[in-house]
Amino acid sequence: MSNQNEQFALIYDQYIGKIYRFVYLKVDSKEIAEDITSKVFLKGFEAYKKDPGIKNMGAFLYQIARNDVANHYRDSGKKQTISPDALPEAADDRTDLHQKAVFGEDVGNVKAALASLKKEHQDVLIWYYLEDMPAEEIATMIGKPAGTVRVMIHRGLSALKDALNQEG
């Protein structure tokens, strides 16, 4: 195996769970999420073979994922929604059963509220709260200043809370 293949294998190991979780929250189908995630890494690998000096591979892979999810909805003509059943499966495997039970109680409401937000706010909230990404890294990924991302996080969270209060 070449050094470049080995290096990308490490990148794959580092990002596969994160990219899959991100895509799965967006498409609400395990099979579609797996398919899109495979395509993301195939495109990522092809680009990496041409230019192994990609500065921020995580941001690069997330951008491919965002584009592929958008293409999926454009091609299928579906409205982007998030099913209440999707989030527990996408949750971190390290979460214990009690936490999963508590988390699962309100997941339907949270996912419905999340789906009511603008796509970009959904992405930012998922990255910030589920992936524990700092605002600065998200800013780099979406090409906006970190201050703007912090405002998006605050506004997105406020909108999410409002949507949850309307449902409750």
RAFEN-V952565 format. One record per residue. PHI is phi in whole degrees, -180 to 180 (999 if undefined). D_FIRST is the distance of its C-alpha to the first C-alpha in Angstrom with 2 decimals. Layout:
PHI & D_FIRST
PHI & D_FIRST
This chain:
999 & 0.00
-75 & 3.79
-60 & 6.65
-64 & 8.30
-64 & 6.34
-64 & 6.77
-64 & 10.21
-70 & 11.11
-60 & 10.39
-67 & 12.95
-62 & 15.19
-57 & 15.12
-59 & 16.14
-70 & 18.78
-111 & 20.33
-58 & 20.04
-65 & 23.28
-67 & 25.14
-67 & 24.41
-60 & 25.22
-60 & 28.40
-60 & 29.45
-65 & 29.06
-60 & 30.68
-66 & 33.67
-88 & 34.11
-107 & 33.89
61 & 35.28
-150 & 33.41
-59 & 30.52
-66 & 29.32
-67 & 29.70
-61 & 28.05
-63 & 24.98
-64 & 24.94
-64 & 25.44
-62 & 22.86
-61 & 20.22
-64 & 21.43
-59 & 21.38
-73 & 17.70
-65 & 16.95
-63 & 19.25
-61 & 17.89
-67 & 14.32
-61 & 15.91
-67 & 18.05
-66 & 15.40
-63 & 13.51
-77 & 17.02
-144 & 18.07
-69 & 15.83
-95 & 19.19
-56 & 20.68
-63 & 23.27
-125 & 23.62
-64 & 20.74
-61 & 22.90
-61 & 25.80
-62 & 23.74
-67 & 22.45
-64 & 26.01
-65 & 27.46
-61 & 25.33
-62 & 26.45
-59 & 30.05
-65 & 30.01
-68 & 28.52
-65 & 31.14
-60 & 33.82
-63 & 32.71
-58 & 32.83
-71 & 36.42
-66 & 37.41
-70 & 36.16
-91 & 37.69
70 & 40.84
-89 & 40.77
-82 & 42.08
-76 & 39.59
-134 & 40.71
-122 & 39.36
-75 & 40.51
-62 & 41.96
-81 & 39.85
-80 & 36.47
-63 & 36.41
-58 & 36.66
-70 & 33.46
-87 & 31.67
-66 & 33.07
-60 & 31.08
-61 & 30.31
-79 & 31.69
-69 & 35.13
-77 & 37.60
-62 & 39.78
-61 & 42.86
-63 & 41.15
-64 & 39.77
-65 & 43.30
-65 & 44.86
-64 & 42.20
-69 & 42.55
-59 & 46.31
-105 & 46.31
-63 & 42.97
-61 & 44.67
-66 & 46.95
-64 & 44.25
-66 & 42.02
-64 & 45.05
-66 & 46.04
-61 & 42.57
-65 & 42.56
-80 & 45.85
-85 & 44.36
-61 & 43.03
-54 & 39.35
-65 & 38.55
-67 & 40.46
-58 & 38.61
-58 & 35.26
-62 & 36.55
-66 & 38.09
-62 & 35.03
-64 & 32.81
-72 & 35.51
-91 & 36.72
-90 & 33.94
-99 & 30.91
55 & 32.90
-84 & 31.91
-71 & 34.33
-56 & 36.53
-64 & 35.09
-69 & 31.54
-62 & 33.04
-58 & 35.13
-62 & 32.14
-66 & 30.52
-102 & 33.72
71 & 35.01
-128 & 38.22
-65 & 39.84
-59 & 39.33
-62 & 43.06
-65 & 42.91
-65 & 40.15
-62 & 42.34
-65 & 45.23
-62 & 43.14
-62 & 42.18
-63 & 45.85
-66 & 47.18
-63 & 44.59
-66 & 45.40
-63 & 49.11
-64 & 48.77
-64 & 46.80
-62 & 49.57
-60 & 52.23
-64 & 50.63
-67 & 50.41
-67 & 54.05
-69 & 55.13
-78 & 53.50
-81 & 54.85
